């Protein structure tokens, strides 16, 4: 990890759905550990889990 990137956020999402097999997505993002880093990782995990980019962008309204 780069010296400026002091934190690593890992988000794993798994779920068992009635329409098929267990699904899994994982996001790993290095950064400075600040609020923007945290929100960006969560937005990426939302998209990886199947939510729309528009839904993830709603988090941009959070004031960092």
C-alpha positions in Angstrom: 0.0 0.0 0.0 1.3 3.5 -0.9 2.5 5.6 2.1 -0.3 8.1 1.5 -2.9 5.4 1.5 -3.0 4.6 5.2 -6.3 2.6 5.3 -7.8 -0.3 3.4 -11.6 -0.8 3.3 -13.0 -4.2 2.4 -16.7 -4.7 1.9 -18.0 -8.2 1.2 -21.7 -8.7 0.3 -23.2 -12.1 0.0 -26.8 -13.2 -0.1 -29.0 -16.2 -0.7 -31.8 -15.4 -3.1 -34.9 -17.4 -3.9 -34.3 -17.0 -7.6 -30.9 -18.7 -7.7 -27.6 -19.5 -6.2 -25.8 -17.6 -3.4 -24.2 -14.4 -4.9 -21.1 -12.6 -3.7 -19.4 -9.3 -4.4 -16.3 -7.8 -2.8 -14.9 -4.3 -2.9 -11.4 -3.4 -1.7 -10.3 0.2 -1.7 -7.1 1.8 -0.3 -7.2 5.4 0.7 -6.7 7.9 3.5 -9.5 6.7 5.8 -11.4 10.0 5.5 -15.1 10.3 5.1 -14.8 10.7 1.3 -12.8 7.4 1.2 -15.5 5.7 3.3 -18.4 6.9 1.2 -16.6 6.1 -2.1 -16.1 2.5 -0.9 -19.7 2.2 0.1 -20.9 3.6 -3.2 -18.7 1.1 -5.1 -20.1 -1.8 -2.9 -23.7 -0.7 -3.7 -23.0 -0.8 -7.5 -21.2 -4.2 -7.1 -24.3 -5.5 -5.3 -26.5 -4.6 -8.2 -27.9 -1.1 -7.2 -27.9 1.5 -9.9 -25.2 4.1 -10.2 -27.9 6.7 -9.7 -28.8 5.2 -6.4 -25.1 5.2 -5.3 -24.8 8.8 -6.4 -27.4 9.9 -3.9 -24.7 9.5 -1.3 -22.9 12.5 -3.0 -25.3 14.8 -1.2 -23.5 13.8 2.1 -21.4 16.8 3.1 -17.8 15.8 3.8 
